[in-house]
Amino acid sequence: MPISIHRGSTTDWDKLKQEIISEAPNLGIDSIGFTTADPFNELKELLIDRRDKGYLSGFEEPDIDKRINPGLLFEGPRSIISIAVAYPTKLVNPPRSEPGAYRGMLSRTAWGLDYHQVLRERLTRLEAFIKERVEGARVESMVDTGALVDRSVAERAGVGFIGKNCSVITPEWGSWVFLGEMITNIPFPPDTPALNQCGECTKCLDACPTGAFVGPGELNASRCIAFLTQTKGVIEDELMKKIGNRLYGCDTCQSVCPLNKGKHWTHQADMQPDPELVKPLLAPLLSMSNREYKQVYGNNASSWRGKKPIQRNAIIGIGNFKDRSSVPLLNKLLRDDDRPEIRATAAWALGKIGDSDAEIAIEVALLREKEKVVLDALERAQAEIKNTCKANEQKEGVPE
């Protein structure tokens, strides 16, 4: 018989909590924790400071009070349940880049089925489990796009601690987890908050390709590769070089973490990657139609921003590989593509490739281009090629 929300005792709620913990693996949940629905007041000054310094990504809920106060999101909250679902970290027999067939890479957060779908499904199962047992239960589930700071919820619920790389690091699964939470009107007994275990280690901070960490646990999102690959528009030349062949996301600060060493999971079937999908050839991405892109990547976490950022990032990868075989394709983009950010990025890539065909493509494009952002990119690319040629001539002219 279901427990009444109005008549349940502390013992009832503790018993239900233990039942949920026991059932969690069967619901597809790898870690679960409980905390109060008290406001996260300690975050307010921190969030205001990050906003004022321009460190936020712009993807967050703009109302800071909603980010810290569950009571503004849910009537009569009594507790929050935090869940974590582990994802895999290794590809089996991954395809490799080779001349004329260079590949990009999606971060592990974009392997398998879109994690938003996966976690919503897991939370829906948990909702059903709770509502079968509690008469009058109300819940509100959130995955990534919710207002609350899910990492802070997970830390206070004891799921894991927030590391210096801003990721939640769990005892069992490291930081290779997706997070979700559920606000409820049930007064579950809270768990003990997780304690930071980073110690003196700074490997994640030191390894960041762009120096995006301004301090332990403090990230300037505008320099974070994971953020940059999801933006639209033109990226600074310096940062494009740092992006390498990443098409979506970045795993560097997690890959170097000692607490992640040796951790790899295959038990979540819908999280398993298709190597060809997550490490695709770069050139074919540039001619992919909207329909083709949706067919291939529609159920992938990288698809939420559409194909434009992925195609721009593919051009960046081609430039960083200095792929001469792609010069005709880049030239075609300069000539025919109506997106200034694509043309500007193609110009940058041609400057990196720097052969005579690339130089001619840039010279011809300069005669017809009208968009200032593209003209500026073309001029910088032209200057880079000339400087590279001059440096090579001087090097060749030095006697042994």
N, C-alpha and C positions, 0 to 999 in steps of 0.2 A: 504494500500500500504506500502511495507517495507521501512524503513528508510535507506538511503544510508550511509555507514560508512564514506564516504568522505564528506557528506553534512549535517549530523545531527548536530543539535545545542545543547547547554547545556540544553535547555528546553526539547528537544526530549529525551536526555539520562536520565534526571531526571524522565520524565514521564514513560519511559520504566522501570526504576528501580522500581518505585512504582507499576507498573503492575506485575513485577516479584515477589515483596514482597507479593502482594495480591494473586498471583497464587501459591506461594510456598507450602501451605498446600495441594493443589490439586495435586502437583507434588511429594508429599510424603516427603517434606522437612519441618522440625520442626522449624529451625532457619536459618536465612540467613543474611549475612552482606557483605558490599562492602568496598574495600580499594584500594589504589593506587598500581601500580606495581613498586614503588620505591624499591631499594634494602633494605634489612634488615641489614644494616651495623652494627647496634648496637649488632648484634648477633655474629659477627665474632670472636672477642676476647674471648667471652664466649665459643663458640664451640671449638676453638683452645685449650683453657684452659682445657675443659673437655676431649678432645682427649688426650692431653699430660698427664693428670692425670689417664688415663685409665678408665674413667667413662662411655664411650660410649658402646653401646650394640654390635656394629659390624654390625647391620642390617641397619644402616643409609647409605645414599649416602656419599661415601668417600671424594668427592670433596667439600670442605667447601664453595668455591665460588659459586657453583651451588646451595647450600642450602640457600644462602642468596640473590642471584641475579636472579630474574625472567627473565631478559634479556638474560641470558645464556641458558634458556630453551625454549624460545618462541620469535619469531621475532616481534619486535615492540609492546611489551606489554603496555597496557594503564591502566588496572585495574585487580583486583583479586576479585572473588566472593567466599566467604566462606560459607559452608553449614554445618548444624548439624542435625543428625537424632537421636532421643531419643530411648533408648532400655529399656526393662523391668528389674526390680530389684527383683521381688519376684516369687517364685515357688508356685503353688497351689497344696496342698496335696503332698508335696515332699516325696519320699521314704526315709526311715531311715536306717542307719546302725544298724546291730545287730550281735551278735557273729556268726561267720561262714558265714556271708553275709555282709561284710563291703563294703562301697561305697566310691568312690572318688567324686571330684567336679570340674566341669569346671567353670571358672569365667564367669561373665555376658557378657563379650565381645564375648563369644563363645556360647551364647544361640541363638537359631533360625538359620536362613540361614546366611551363611558367609557374614559378613558385607561388605566385599570388593565387593561382587556381588550386595548387596543391594544399596550401595552408588553409584556404577558405573551406576546402572540402574536409580537412581534418577538424577544423573548428565547428563545422556543421555537425559532424559526428559527435563531437563533445557536447554541443548544445542539446542534441537529441538525447544523449545519455543522461544529462542533468535534468532535462524537463520530464523525462519518464519517471524520475525519482522525487521531484520537488513540485508540488502543486503551487502555482503562482510564481514560479521562477521566471525572471526576466534576464536577458543577456544582451550584450552588444559586442560583437566581435570585430577585430581590426587586424589588417595585414599590411604593414609597410606604409600604406597611404593614410592610415588613421592619424588622428591629431596627437595622440600621446607619443612620448619618446620611448619607443619599444625597448631600447637598450636599458634605459633606466628602470622600466618596469621589470625586465628580466633580472637585473641585478638585485633589486629590492625583493624580488620573489625567490631569490636564491638559485636561479637557473644557471647563472654564471656571472663573472665580473667583467667590467668594461676595461679592456686593456689599453695600453698606451697607443695602440693603433686604432682606437675607437670601436673595435669590434668586441662583442660579448664572447668571452672565452669560457666554455663549459668544461667541467672536469672530465666528462666521458668523450666528448666529441670535438674538443678544441673550439675554434671559432668557425668551423665549417658547418654552420647552422643557419637556418632561416627562423625568424621570430614572428610570433603573433600573440595577441592578447585578447582577453574576454573580460569585460566589466560585467559584474553580476550584482543582483540584490540579495545574494546569499552571504552571510557572515562567516566565511570559511576562516579557520585559524591560520594566521600568516606564518610563512616560513622565515628562516633567518636569512638576512641579506648576505650575498656572497662577498667575500673579501678579496681585494686585489692581490694577485700573486706574481706580478711582473718583476718585482724586486728592482735590481739595478740594471736589468736588461734594457737595451735601447736598439736592438737589432732592427725592429720595424721602422723606427724613426730614421735610422741611418740608411736604410735600404730604399726609402721612397725616391723614385726617379726624379721627381720635380721638387723635392723639399717641401711638400705640402703641409707637413706637420710643423706647427709653430711652437709646439711643446707637447709633453706627454698628454695624450687624451684630447688634444686640441688641434683641429684640422682646418686649414683654409681650403674650403671646397673648390674655390675657383682655380686652384692649382692641382687638384686631385685628378689623376687620370681617369678614375672610375666615373667622376662627374663630367670631365671634359668630353669623354666619348659619347655621353648622352645628350650633350648640348647641341643646339643648332647654330649655324653661322660659321664664321671664319675663326680659326684658332691661331694664336700667336705662333710665329715660326719656331721659336725656341721650344715651345711646348709640343709642337707637332713632332719634332725630332725625338722627344722623350717618349711619345706615345708608341713608337716602334710599329709593330704590326697588330696592336690590340684593336679589335673592332668594337668591343663593348666591355667595359669594366676593367679592373686591374686586381691582381691577386698578390702583388709583391709583398705588401706588409703582413699578409697572413702566411705566405709561403715560407718566410724566413723565421717565423715565430717558433721558438723551441717547443712550446706547448702544443704545437700542431704536428710535430715530427712523427711520421709513421702512421698518421690517422687517415683512413680511407674507408668509405662505406659503400656497400652494394645492396643493402637490404631494402632500400626504398626504390621500388621498381620504376615509378614514374619520374624519378630523378636521374636515371641512367642516361648518359650522353650518347649521341650518334657522332662518332669522330669526324665524319665528313661534314656534318652540320655545324659543329662547334670549332672546327679548324678548316674553314672552307678556302678554296682557291679565291684569290683576290680579284683577278680580272673579270670573271663571270659576274661578280656582284654588281659591276658598274653598268651592265646592260640589262639587269633584271627589272622587269616591269612590276608595277604595283601588285598586280594579280599573282605573278610568280613569287614575289616576296612574301605575300600573305600566305600562299600555299606552303612555302618552305618554312617560314619563320613565324607564322601567325600564332602558334601555341608556345612560343619561346619568350622568355622574359625580356629579351632584347628588342622585341617588336613594338613595345609600347610607344616609342618615339617615332616609329615609321622608318622607312628605308633611307631617308636622306642622311642622317648621321652615320649610318653604317656604310653607305657608299662614300661619303667624305672620308671616313676612317680607312676605308679600303685604299683610297688614293694616297693617303698618308703612308700606309704600309708599303705601297708600290714605290713611293719616293724614298722611303728609308731603306728598301732593298736595292735601290738604284737599278730597277728592272728596265733595261733598255728595250726589251721586247714589247713593253707597254707604251712606248712613245706614240705610236699611231693612235692608240686608244685615248691617251691623254690629249693628243692634238684634236681628236674628234670632239671630246668634251669641251675643250676651249672654243671650238667653232660652233657647236650645236646646242650645248646644254643651256637652258634658260635660267639656271640657278647660279647666282653670283658666287656663293660660297663653294660650289663645286668647281667653277672655273678658276677661282682664286687658289684653291687647293691643288688643282691640276697644274697651275703655273708653278707653285712651290715644288711639286714633285718633279717637274721637268728641270727645274734648277738643281735639284739634288742629283738627277741622272746625269745631266751636264754634257752629253755627247753632242755631236754636230747636228743631228736630227732634232734633238731637244732645243738647241739654240735657234735653229731655223723656225721651229714651231712657235717659239716665244716671239721672235721678231715679226712673224706674220700676224700673230694675235695682237701685238701692240698697235698695228696699223688699223685694226677694225674695232677693238674693244672700247666701249664707252663708259663702263662702270668703274668708278674710282677705286673701289676696294680691289677689283681685279687688275686694273692698271698698275696699282701700287705693288701687287704681288708679282706681276710680270716684270716690272722694273727691278725688283729685288732679286728675282730669279736670274734675270739677264746679268746683273752685276755679280752674282755669285759664280755664274759660269765663267765670266771673264776673269774674276779673281782666282778661280781654281786653275784655269788655263795658264795664267801668269805665274802662279806658284809652281806649277808643273814644269814650265819652261825654265824657270830659275833653278829648280832642282836638277833638271837634266843638264843644265849648263855648268854645274859645279863639278870640277875635276875630282877624280878619286884620289 
